[in-house]
Amino acid sequence: MKNHPPRRPARILPIIIFSQFAGTSLWFAGNAVIKDLQNEFSLGNHAVEDLTSAVQLGFILGTLVFAALSVADRFSPSKVFLYAAILGALSNLGVYFLANGFAGLVLFRFLTGFFLAGIYPVGMKIAADWYERGLGDALGFLVGALVIGTSFPHLLKNFTHGLDWKLLIFATSGLAMFGGVLIYAFVPNGPFRKSMSHFEWRSVYKVFENQSFRSAAFGYFGHMWELYSFWALIPWILAFYKEAHADAEFDVSFWSFTIIAIGGLGCVIGGKLSLRAGSSKIAFYALLISGLCCLLSPVAFDLNNLWFLIFLLIWGLAVVADSPQFSTLVAQTAPSEMKGTALTIVNSIGFAITIISLQFLKQVGFWFHEKFMFMWLAVGPALGCIAIFRLLKKGL
């Protein structure tokens, strides 16, 4: 008798997508109002790097804790997502209610990052529990939601010019809580979920014993060297260009949103293409294109308005299109009962790399002319392409 795959309700993927978007809107809430925070708390010029690093550090510690305790594999992922969304939203609100200086801002952005560890990788784990086939396509939509969520505060900022910056903090916090409730209420445990019956210390490093898993993970690490430095500094890139070109006329907040958000389209397109070409091929070529953008970035600063924005849109499209495919390869090459732990620990290491990259670029800005800063990001895509080449030969 032929076995049919378990029936998947049509609501599952749209709800996961929206909830992922809602929860990850917390990520760059601080970056979107950075000018307001600088004025309110008398912050220095490099506050954007410091506050972004605080979120990333919080996420790294959170993912380490979640991975070490195998939280997403031992407990219901939907419940984990709900609690993390609520606690992340409350931490985001702490910027308004409790922060009274730079140290307070760093603390609450750190806590927000910590609880994001229960949103982003856990959302992917929930999707993997519902999708055995076509996971690359599903994660294309899911990471696309992350991209839109990440860019959303910039869009809110664009539409709330002249209004109190605290409204954006309230809006993103409320949205995150709503997303958590939706997941809990309408997305039960998936049919492909295999839970761990007990806690294993070895699970954190056991996943790296597989060579194919290591290739997928190291490719992802190269991708992460570039991604968040580019995203975090998009407003700076646009502002720097406007200062250097008297005829430049564009809204920094709107274009920050657009350049980051177009990556969501890249994720969806890459997901669809992966159904035919395979995840490793899509990841390789997206990484190659974004790496070339890094190398060409000094030239882009000398282009006219239109071509400069087109260049950034191409970069924004390619820079994250490989992300869902790397997550797919990680999930496919990890032991089935440790998918959640595998996704979480790889995220943890990847985001640790973003801290190094951000702080490195901060120093490069002192050593070289600013327009040459982003060439250094090409190191990550180059190493990532080398790592993923092994999986290309296997046709994954």
C-alpha positions as a Markdown table, in Angstrom:
| # | Residue | x | y | z |
|---|---|---|---|---|
| 1 | Met | 0.0 | 0.0 | 0.0 |
| 2 | Lys | 1.4 | 3.4 | -1.0 |
| 3 | Asn | 2.3 | 5.8 | 1.8 |
| 4 | His | 1.0 | 9.3 | 1.3 |
| 5 | Pro | 2.8 | 12.3 | 3.0 |
| 6 | Pro | 0.9 | 13.7 | 6.0 |
| 7 | Arg | -1.7 | 16.4 | 5.1 |
| 8 | Arg | -0.4 | 19.9 | 5.7 |
| 9 | Pro | -3.1 | 22.6 | 6.3 |
| 10 | Ala | -2.8 | 25.5 | 3.9 |
| 11 | Arg | -2.5 | 28.0 | 6.8 |
| 12 | Ile | 0.8 | 26.6 | 8.1 |
| 13 | Leu | 3.4 | 28.4 | 5.9 |
| 14 | Pro | 1.6 | 31.8 | 5.7 |
| 15 | Ile | 1.3 | 31.9 | 9.5 |
| 16 | Ile | 5.0 | 30.9 | 10.0 |
| 17 | Ile | 6.0 | 33.5 | 7.5 |
| 18 | Phe | 4.0 | 36.3 | 9.1 |
| 19 | Ser | 5.1 | 35.4 | 12.6 |
| 20 | Gln | 8.7 | 35.3 | 11.5 |
| 21 | Phe | 8.3 | 38.7 | 10.0 |
| 22 | Ala | 6.6 | 40.0 | 13.1 |
| 23 | Gly | 9.2 | 38.6 | 15.5 |
| 24 | Thr | 12.3 | 39.7 | 13.6 |
| 25 | Ser | 11.0 | 43.3 | 13.3 |
| 26 | Leu | 12.6 | 43.7 | 16.7 |
| 27 | Trp | 16.1 | 43.2 | 15.3 |
| 28 | Phe | 16.8 | 46.6 | 13.7 |
| 29 | Ala | 14.3 | 48.6 | 15.7 |
| 30 | Gly | 17.2 | 50.4 | 17.4 |
| 31 | Asn | 19.0 | 51.0 | 14.1 |
| 32 | Ala | 15.9 | 52.6 | 12.6 |
| 33 | Val | 15.8 | 55.3 | 15.4 |
| 34 | Ile | 19.5 | 55.6 | 15.9 |
| 35 | Lys | 19.5 | 59.3 | 15.2 |
| 36 | Asp | 16.8 | 59.8 | 17.8 |
| 37 | Leu | 18.6 | 57.7 | 20.3 |
| 38 | Gln | 21.9 | 59.6 | 19.7 |
| 39 | Asn | 20.0 | 62.9 | 20.5 |
| 40 | Glu | 18.1 | 61.5 | 23.4 |
| 41 | Phe | 21.0 | 59.8 | 25.2 |
| 42 | Ser | 24.0 | 61.9 | 23.8 |
| 43 | Leu | 25.5 | 58.8 | 22.0 |
| 44 | Gly | 28.7 | 58.9 | 20.0 |
| 45 | Asn | 29.1 | 58.6 | 16.2 |
| 46 | His | 29.7 | 54.8 | 16.4 |
| 47 | Ala | 26.5 | 54.0 | 18.4 |
| 48 | Val | 25.0 | 52.1 | 15.4 |
| 49 | Glu | 27.9 | 49.5 | 15.4 |
| 50 | Asp | 27.8 | 49.2 | 19.2 |
| 51 | Leu | 24.0 | 48.8 | 19.5 |
| 52 | Thr | 23.9 | 46.4 | 16.5 |
| 53 | Ser | 26.8 | 44.4 | 18.2 |
| 54 | Ala | 24.8 | 44.3 | 21.4 |
| 55 | Val | 21.8 | 42.6 | 19.6 |
| 56 | Gln | 24.2 | 40.2 | 17.9 |
| 57 | Leu | 25.9 | 39.3 | 21.1 |
| 58 | Gly | 22.6 | 38.7 | 22.8 |
| 59 | Phe | 21.5 | 36.5 | 19.9 |
| 60 | Ile | 24.8 | 34.5 | 20.1 |
| 61 | Leu | 24.5 | 33.9 | 23.8 |
| 62 | Gly | 20.8 | 33.0 | 23.4 |
| 63 | Thr | 21.5 | 30.5 | 20.6 |
| 64 | Leu | 24.4 | 29.0 | 22.6 |
| 65 | Val | 22.0 | 28.5 | 25.6 |
| 66 | Phe | 19.2 | 27.1 | 23.3 |
| 67 | Ala | 21.6 | 24.8 | 21.5 |
| 68 | Ala | 23.3 | 23.6 | 24.7 |
| 69 | Leu | 20.0 | 22.7 | 26.2 |
| 70 | Ser | 18.5 | 21.4 | 22.9 |
| 71 | Val | 15.5 | 23.6 | 23.6 |
| 72 | Ala | 13.9 | 23.4 | 20.1 |
| 73 | Asp | 14.3 | 19.6 | 20.0 |
| 74 | Arg | 13.1 | 18.8 | 23.5 |
| 75 | Phe | 10.1 | 21.2 | 23.8 |
| 76 | Ser | 7.3 | 22.2 | 21.5 |
| 77 | Pro | 8.8 | 24.8 | 19.1 |
| 78 | Ser | 5.6 | 26.7 | 18.9 |
| 79 | Lys | 5.6 | 27.3 | 22.7 |
| 80 | Val | 9.3 | 28.3 | 22.6 |
| 81 | Phe | 8.5 | 30.8 | 19.8 |
| 82 | Leu | 5.6 | 32.3 | 21.8 |
| 83 | Tyr | 7.6 | 32.8 | 25.0 |
| 84 | Ala | 10.6 | 34.2 | 23.1 |
| 85 | Ala | 8.4 | 36.6 | 21.2 |
| 86 | Ile | 6.8 | 37.9 | 24.3 |
| 87 | Leu | 10.1 | 38.3 | 26.2 |
| 88 | Gly | 11.8 | 39.8 | 23.2 |
| 89 | Ala | 9.0 | 42.4 | 22.9 |
| 90 | Leu | 9.3 | 43.3 | 26.6 |
| 91 | Ser | 13.0 | 43.7 | 26.2 |
| 92 | Asn | 12.5 | 46.0 | 23.3 |
| 93 | Leu | 10.1 | 48.1 | 25.4 |
| 94 | Gly | 12.8 | 48.4 | 28.0 |
| 95 | Val | 14.5 | 50.9 | 25.7 |
| 96 | Tyr | 11.6 | 53.2 | 26.4 |
| 97 | Phe | 10.6 | 52.4 | 30.0 |
| 98 | Leu | 13.9 | 51.6 | 31.7 |
| 99 | Ala | 16.9 | 52.7 | 29.7 |
| 100 | Asn | 18.5 | 55.9 | 31.0 |
| 101 | Gly | 21.8 | 56.0 | 29.1 |
| 102 | Phe | 24.1 | 54.1 | 26.9 |
| 103 | Ala | 24.6 | 51.2 | 29.3 |
| 104 | Gly | 20.8 | 50.7 | 29.6 |
| 105 | Leu | 20.3 | 50.8 | 25.8 |
| 106 | Val | 23.1 | 48.2 | 25.3 |
| 107 | Leu | 21.5 | 46.0 | 28.0 |
| 108 | Phe | 18.0 | 46.0 | 26.5 |
| 109 | Arg | 19.2 | 45.6 | 22.9 |
| 110 | Phe | 21.3 | 42.6 | 24.2 |
| 111 | Leu | 18.2 | 41.1 | 25.9 |
| 112 | Thr | 16.2 | 41.6 | 22.7 |
| 113 | Gly | 18.9 | 39.7 | 20.8 |
| 114 | Phe | 18.9 | 36.9 | 23.4 |
| 115 | Phe | 15.2 | 36.2 | 22.9 |
| 116 | Leu | 15.5 | 36.5 | 19.1 |
| 117 | Ala | 17.3 | 33.2 | 19.4 |
| 118 | Gly | 13.9 | 31.6 | 20.2 |
| 119 | Ile | 12.3 | 33.2 | 17.1 |
| 120 | Tyr | 14.6 | 33.0 | 14.0 |
| 121 | Pro | 16.1 | 29.5 | 14.2 |
| 122 | Val | 13.0 | 28.1 | 16.0 |
| 123 | Gly | 10.8 | 29.4 | 13.1 |
| 124 | Met | 13.0 | 27.5 | 10.7 |
| 125 | Lys | 12.8 | 24.4 | 12.9 |
| 126 | Ile | 9.0 | 24.7 | 12.8 |
| 127 | Ala | 9.1 | 24.9 | 9.0 |
| 128 | Ala | 11.5 | 21.9 | 8.8 |
| 129 | Asp | 9.0 | 19.9 | 11.0 |
| 130 | Trp | 6.3 | 20.5 | 8.4 |
| 131 | Tyr | 8.3 | 20.2 | 5.2 |
| 132 | Glu | 10.3 | 17.2 | 4.3 |
| 133 | Arg | 10.3 | 17.9 | 0.5 |
| 134 | Gly | 10.6 | 21.4 | -0.9 |
| 135 | Leu | 12.3 | 22.8 | 2.3 |
| 136 | Gly | 14.5 | 25.1 | 0.3 |
| 137 | Asp | 11.4 | 26.7 | -1.2 |
| 138 | Ala | 9.6 | 27.0 | 2.1 |
| 139 | Leu | 12.7 | 28.5 | 3.8 |
| 140 | Gly | 13.0 | 30.9 | 0.9 |
| 141 | Phe | 9.7 | 32.4 | 2.0 |
| 142 | Leu | 10.6 | 32.2 | 5.7 |
| 143 | Val | 14.0 | 33.9 | 5.4 |
| 144 | Gly | 12.3 | 36.4 | 3.1 |
| 145 | Ala | 10.0 | 37.2 | 6.0 |
| 146 | Leu | 13.1 | 37.7 | 8.2 |
| 147 | Val | 14.5 | 40.1 | 5.7 |
| 148 | Ile | 11.2 | 42.1 | 5.5 |
| 149 | Gly | 11.0 | 42.0 | 9.3 |
| 150 | Thr | 14.5 | 43.3 | 9.6 |
| 151 | Ser | 13.9 | 46.2 | 7.2 |
| 152 | Phe | 10.4 | 47.0 | 8.5 |
| 153 | Pro | 11.5 | 49.5 | 11.2 |
| 154 | His | 13.2 | 51.6 | 8.5 |
| 155 | Leu | 9.9 | 51.7 | 6.6 |
| 156 | Leu | 8.0 | 52.6 | 9.8 |
| 157 | Lys | 10.6 | 55.4 | 10.4 |
| 158 | Asn | 10.0 | 56.7 | 6.9 |
| 159 | Phe | 6.3 | 57.0 | 7.6 |
| 160 | Thr | 6.6 | 58.5 | 11.1 |
| 161 | His | 8.9 | 61.4 | 10.3 |
| 162 | Gly | 8.2 | 64.1 | 12.9 |
| 163 | Leu | 6.5 | 61.6 | 15.3 |
| 164 | Asp | 8.0 | 60.4 | 18.6 |
| 165 | Trp | 10.6 | 57.6 | 18.0 |
| 166 | Lys | 9.0 | 55.7 | 20.9 |
| 167 | Leu | 6.0 | 54.9 | 18.7 |
| 168 | Leu | 8.2 | 52.7 | 16.5 |
| 169 | Ile | 9.4 | 50.8 | 19.6 |
| 170 | Phe | 5.8 | 50.2 | 20.7 |
| 171 | Ala | 4.7 | 49.1 | 17.2 |
| 172 | Thr | 7.5 | 46.5 | 16.7 |
| 173 | Ser | 6.9 | 45.1 | 20.2 |
| 174 | Gly | 3.2 | 44.7 | 19.7 |
| 175 | Leu | 3.8 | 43.1 | 16.3 |
| 176 | Ala | 6.2 | 40.6 | 17.8 |
| 177 | Met | 3.8 | 39.6 | 20.5 |
| 178 | Phe | 1.0 | 39.1 | 18.0 |
| 179 | Gly | 3.2 | 36.9 | 15.8 |
| 180 | Gly | 4.0 | 34.7 | 18.8 |
| 181 | Val | 0.4 | 34.2 | 19.7 |
| 182 | Leu | -0.4 | 33.3 | 16.0 |
| 183 | Ile | 2.2 | 30.6 | 16.0 |
| 184 | Tyr | 1.1 | 29.1 | 19.3 |
| 185 | Ala | -2.6 | 29.2 | 18.4 |
| 186 | Phe | -2.5 | 27.9 | 14.8 |
| 187 | Val | 0.7 | 26.0 | 14.2 |
| 188 | Pro | 1.0 | 22.7 | 16.2 |
| 189 | Asn | 4.0 | 20.4 | 16.1 |
| 190 | Gly | 4.8 | 19.2 | 12.6 |
| 191 | Pro | 4.5 | 15.6 | 11.4 |
| 192 | Phe | 8.2 | 15.3 | 10.7 |
| 193 | Arg | 9.2 | 16.5 | 14.2 |
| 194 | Lys | 11.4 | 14.0 | 16.1 |
| 195 | Ser | 12.0 | 15.1 | 19.6 |
| 196 | Met | 15.0 | 14.3 | 21.8 |
| 197 | Ser | 13.9 | 12.3 | 24.8 |
| 198 | His | 16.8 | 13.5 | 27.0 |
| 199 | Phe | 19.5 | 16.1 | 27.2 |
| 200 | Glu | 22.8 | 15.3 | 25.5 |
| 201 | Trp | 25.9 | 17.5 | 26.1 |
| 202 | Arg | 27.5 | 15.9 | 23.0 |
| 203 | Ser | 24.7 | 17.2 | 20.7 |
| 204 | Val | 26.3 | 20.6 | 20.2 |
| 205 | Tyr | 29.5 | 19.3 | 18.6 |
| 206 | Lys | 28.2 | 15.9 | 17.4 |
| 207 | Val | 26.5 | 17.6 | 14.4 |
| 208 | Phe | 29.9 | 18.7 | 13.1 |
| 209 | Glu | 31.1 | 15.1 | 12.7 |
| 210 | Asn | 29.4 | 14.9 | 9.2 |
| 211 | Gln | 31.6 | 16.3 | 6.4 |
| 212 | Ser | 28.6 | 17.5 | 4.3 |
| 213 | Phe | 27.2 | 19.3 | 7.4 |
| 214 | Arg | 30.6 | 21.0 | 7.9 |
| 215 | Ser | 30.6 | 22.2 | 4.3 |
| 216 | Ala | 27.1 | 23.7 | 4.6 |
| 217 | Ala | 28.0 | 25.3 | 7.9 |
| 218 | Phe | 31.3 | 26.8 | 6.7 |
| 219 | Gly | 29.6 | 28.2 | 3.6 |
| 220 | Tyr | 27.0 | 29.8 | 5.9 |
| 221 | Phe | 29.8 | 31.3 | 8.0 |
| 222 | Gly | 31.3 | 33.0 | 5.0 |
| 223 | His | 27.9 | 34.4 | 4.1 |
| 224 | Met | 27.4 | 35.8 | 7.6 |
| 225 | Trp | 30.7 | 37.7 | 7.4 |
| 226 | Glu | 29.2 | 39.9 | 4.8 |
| 227 | Leu | 25.4 | 40.0 | 5.5 |
| 228 | Tyr | 24.8 | 41.9 | 8.7 |
| 229 | Ser | 27.6 | 44.4 | 8.2 |
| 230 | Phe | 26.0 | 45.3 | 4.9 |
| 231 | Trp | 22.5 | 45.5 | 6.5 |
| 232 | Ala | 23.6 | 47.4 | 9.6 |
| 233 | Leu | 25.5 | 50.0 | 7.6 |
| 234 | Ile | 23.1 | 50.6 | 4.7 |
| 235 | Pro | 21.8 | 53.9 | 6.3 |
| 236 | Trp | 25.4 | 54.9 | 6.7 |
| 237 | Ile | 26.3 | 54.0 | 3.1 |
| 238 | Leu | 23.4 | 56.1 | 1.8 |
| 239 | Ala | 24.1 | 59.0 | 4.1 |
| 240 | Phe | 27.8 | 58.9 | 3.1 |
| 241 | Tyr | 26.9 | 59.0 | -0.6 |
| 242 | Lys | 24.6 | 62.0 | 0.0 |
| 243 | Glu | 27.3 | 63.9 | 1.7 |
| 244 | Ala | 29.7 | 63.3 | -1.1 |
| 245 | His | 27.2 | 64.2 | -3.9 |
| 246 | Ala | 25.4 | 67.5 | -3.7 |
| 247 | Asp | 22.9 | 66.5 | -6.3 |
| 248 | Ala | 21.9 | 63.3 | -4.4 |
| 249 | Glu | 18.2 | 63.4 | -3.6 |
| 250 | Phe | 16.7 | 60.3 | -1.9 |
| 251 | Asp | 15.2 | 59.4 | 1.5 |
| 252 | Val | 17.7 | 57.4 | 3.6 |
| 253 | Ser | 15.0 | 55.6 | 5.6 |
| 254 | Phe | 12.9 | 54.6 | 2.6 |
| 255 | Trp | 15.9 | 53.3 | 0.6 |
| 256 | Ser | 17.4 | 51.5 | 3.6 |
| 257 | Phe | 14.1 | 49.6 | 3.8 |
| 258 | Thr | 14.0 | 49.0 | 0.1 |
| 259 | Ile | 17.6 | 47.7 | -0.3 |
| 260 | Ile | 17.2 | 45.3 | 2.7 |
| 261 | Ala | 13.7 | 44.3 | 1.8 |
| 262 | Ile | 14.5 | 43.4 | -1.8 |
| 263 | Gly | 16.5 | 40.6 | -0.3 |
| 264 | Gly | 13.2 | 39.0 | 0.6 |
| 265 | Leu | 12.4 | 38.7 | -3.1 |
| 266 | Gly | 15.9 | 37.2 | -3.6 |
| 267 | Cys | 15.1 | 34.5 | -1.0 |
| 268 | Val | 11.8 | 33.6 | -2.7 |
| 269 | Ile | 13.3 | 33.5 | -6.2 |
| 270 | Gly | 16.3 | 31.4 | -4.9 |
| 271 | Gly | 13.8 | 29.1 | -3.1 |
| 272 | Lys | 11.9 | 28.5 | -6.3 |
| 273 | Leu | 15.1 | 28.0 | -8.4 |
| 274 | Ser | 16.4 | 25.5 | -5.8 |
| 275 | Leu | 13.5 | 23.1 | -6.6 |
| 276 | Arg | 15.2 | 22.5 | -10.0 |
| 277 | Ala | 18.9 | 23.5 | -9.5 |
| 278 | Gly | 19.5 | 22.4 | -5.9 |
| 279 | Ser | 20.2 | 24.4 | -2.8 |
| 280 | Ser | 24.0 | 24.3 | -3.1 |
| 281 | Lys | 24.1 | 25.8 | -6.6 |
| 282 | Ile | 21.8 | 28.7 | -5.7 |
| 283 | Ala | 23.8 | 29.4 | -2.6 |
| 284 | Phe | 27.1 | 29.3 | -4.5 |
| 285 | Tyr | 26.0 | 31.7 | -7.2 |
| 286 | Ala | 24.2 | 34.1 | -4.9 |
| 287 | Leu | 27.4 | 34.2 | -2.7 |
| 288 | Leu | 29.5 | 34.8 | -5.8 |
| 289 | Ile | 27.4 | 37.8 | -7.0 |
| 290 | Ser | 27.3 | 39.4 | -3.5 |
| 291 | Gly | 31.1 | 38.9 | -3.2 |
| 292 | Leu | 31.6 | 40.7 | -6.5 |
| 293 | Cys | 29.5 | 43.6 | -5.2 |
| 294 | Cys | 31.8 | 43.9 | -2.3 |
| 295 | Leu | 34.8 | 44.1 | -4.6 |
| 296 | Leu | 33.1 | 46.7 | -6.8 |
| 297 | Ser | 31.8 | 48.8 | -3.9 |
| 298 | Pro | 34.5 | 51.6 | -4.2 |
| 299 | Val | 33.5 | 52.2 | -7.8 |
| 300 | Ala | 29.8 | 52.4 | -6.9 |
| 301 | Phe | 30.4 | 55.4 | -4.7 |
| 302 | Asp | 31.4 | 57.3 | -7.8 |
| 303 | Leu | 28.3 | 56.4 | -9.8 |
| 304 | Asn | 25.4 | 58.8 | -10.4 |
| 305 | Asn | 22.3 | 58.6 | -8.2 |
| 306 | Leu | 20.4 | 56.1 | -10.3 |
| 307 | Trp | 23.2 | 53.6 | -10.9 |
| 308 | Phe | 24.3 | 53.8 | -7.3 |
| 309 | Leu | 20.9 | 52.8 | -6.1 |
| 310 | Ile | 20.6 | 50.1 | -8.7 |
| 311 | Phe | 23.9 | 48.7 | -7.6 |
| 312 | Leu | 22.8 | 48.6 | -4.0 |
| 313 | Leu | 19.5 | 46.9 | -5.0 |
| 314 | Ile | 21.4 | 44.2 | -6.8 |
| 315 | Trp | 23.7 | 43.7 | -3.8 |
| 316 | Gly | 20.6 | 43.7 | -1.5 |
| 317 | Leu | 19.0 | 41.1 | -3.7 |
| 318 | Ala | 22.0 | 38.7 | -3.7 |
| 319 | Val | 23.4 | 39.2 | -0.2 |
| 320 | Val | 20.7 | 37.1 | 1.5 |
| 321 | Ala | 19.3 | 34.9 | -1.3 |
| 322 | Asp | 21.7 | 32.2 | -0.3 |
| 323 | Ser | 20.7 | 32.2 | 3.4 |
| 324 | Pro | 17.6 | 30.0 | 3.2 |
| 325 | Gln | 19.5 | 27.5 | 1.0 |
| 326 | Phe | 22.4 | 27.3 | 3.5 |
| 327 | Ser | 19.8 | 26.7 | 6.3 |
| 328 | Thr | 18.2 | 24.0 | 4.1 |
| 329 | Leu | 21.6 | 22.3 | 3.6 |
| 330 | Val | 22.2 | 22.5 | 7.3 |
| 331 | Ala | 18.8 | 20.9 | 8.1 |
| 332 | Gln | 19.3 | 18.2 | 5.4 |
| 333 | Thr | 22.8 | 17.1 | 6.5 |
| 334 | Ala | 22.1 | 17.2 | 10.3 |
| 335 | Pro | 20.7 | 14.1 | 12.2 |
| 336 | Ser | 16.8 | 14.3 | 12.0 |
| 337 | Glu | 16.4 | 14.4 | 15.8 |
| 338 | Met | 18.9 | 17.3 | 16.1 |
| 339 | Lys | 17.8 | 19.6 | 13.4 |
| 340 | Gly | 16.8 | 22.3 | 15.9 |
| 341 | Thr | 20.1 | 22.1 | 17.7 |
| 342 | Ala | 22.0 | 22.1 | 14.4 |
| 343 | Leu | 20.2 | 25.2 | 13.1 |
| 344 | Thr | 20.7 | 27.0 | 16.4 |
| 345 | Ile | 24.4 | 26.3 | 16.9 |
| 346 | Val | 25.2 | 27.2 | 13.3 |
| 347 | Asn | 23.2 | 30.4 | 13.7 |
| 348 | Ser | 25.1 | 31.1 | 16.9 |
| 349 | Ile | 28.6 | 30.8 | 15.3 |
| 350 | Gly | 27.4 | 32.7 | 12.2 |
| 351 | Phe | 26.2 | 35.6 | 14.3 |
| 352 | Ala | 29.4 | 35.6 | 16.3 |
| 353 | Ile | 31.2 | 36.1 | 13.0 |
| 354 | Thr | 29.0 | 39.2 | 12.4 |
| 355 | Ile | 30.3 | 40.8 | 15.5 |
| 356 | Ile | 33.9 | 40.4 | 14.4 |
| 357 | Ser | 33.0 | 41.7 | 10.9 |
| 358 | Leu | 31.2 | 44.8 | 12.3 |
| 359 | Gln | 34.0 | 45.7 | 14.7 |
| 360 | Phe | 36.6 | 45.0 | 12.0 |
| 361 | Leu | 34.9 | 47.3 | 9.6 |
| 362 | Lys | 34.8 | 49.9 | 12.3 |
| 363 | Gln | 38.6 | 49.7 | 12.5 |
| 364 | Val | 39.0 | 49.7 | 8.7 |
| 365 | Gly | 37.1 | 53.0 | 8.7 |
| 366 | Phe | 40.0 | 54.5 | 10.7 |
| 367 | Trp | 42.7 | 52.9 | 8.5 |
| 368 | Phe | 41.4 | 53.5 | 4.9 |
| 369 | His | 39.1 | 55.9 | 3.1 |
| 370 | Glu | 35.5 | 55.0 | 3.9 |
| 371 | Lys | 34.6 | 54.1 | 0.4 |
| 372 | Phe | 37.1 | 51.2 | 0.5 |
| 373 | Met | 35.7 | 49.7 | 3.7 |
| 374 | Phe | 33.3 | 47.2 | 2.1 |
| 375 | Met | 35.9 | 45.5 | -0.1 |
| 376 | Trp | 37.0 | 43.6 | 3.0 |
| 377 | Leu | 33.6 | 41.9 | 3.2 |
| 378 | Ala | 34.5 | 39.9 | 0.0 |
| 379 | Val | 36.7 | 37.6 | 2.2 |
| 380 | Gly | 33.6 | 35.9 | 3.6 |
| 381 | Pro | 31.9 | 35.1 | 0.2 |
| 382 | Ala | 35.2 | 33.9 | -1.2 |
| 383 | Leu | 35.7 | 31.4 | 1.7 |
| 384 | Gly | 32.0 | 30.5 | 1.6 |
| 385 | Cys | 32.2 | 29.6 | -2.1 |
| 386 | Ile | 35.2 | 27.4 | -1.5 |
| 387 | Ala | 33.4 | 25.6 | 1.4 |
| 388 | Ile | 30.1 | 25.0 | -0.6 |
| 389 | Phe | 31.9 | 23.7 | -3.7 |
| 390 | Arg | 32.1 | 20.2 | -2.2 |
| 391 | Leu | 28.3 | 20.1 | -1.9 |
| 392 | Leu | 27.9 | 21.3 | -5.5 |
| 393 | Lys | 29.8 | 18.2 | -6.7 |
| 394 | Lys | 27.3 | 16.0 | -4.7 |
| 395 | Gly | 24.3 | 17.7 | -6.3 |
| 396 | Leu | 22.7 | 18.7 | -3.0 |
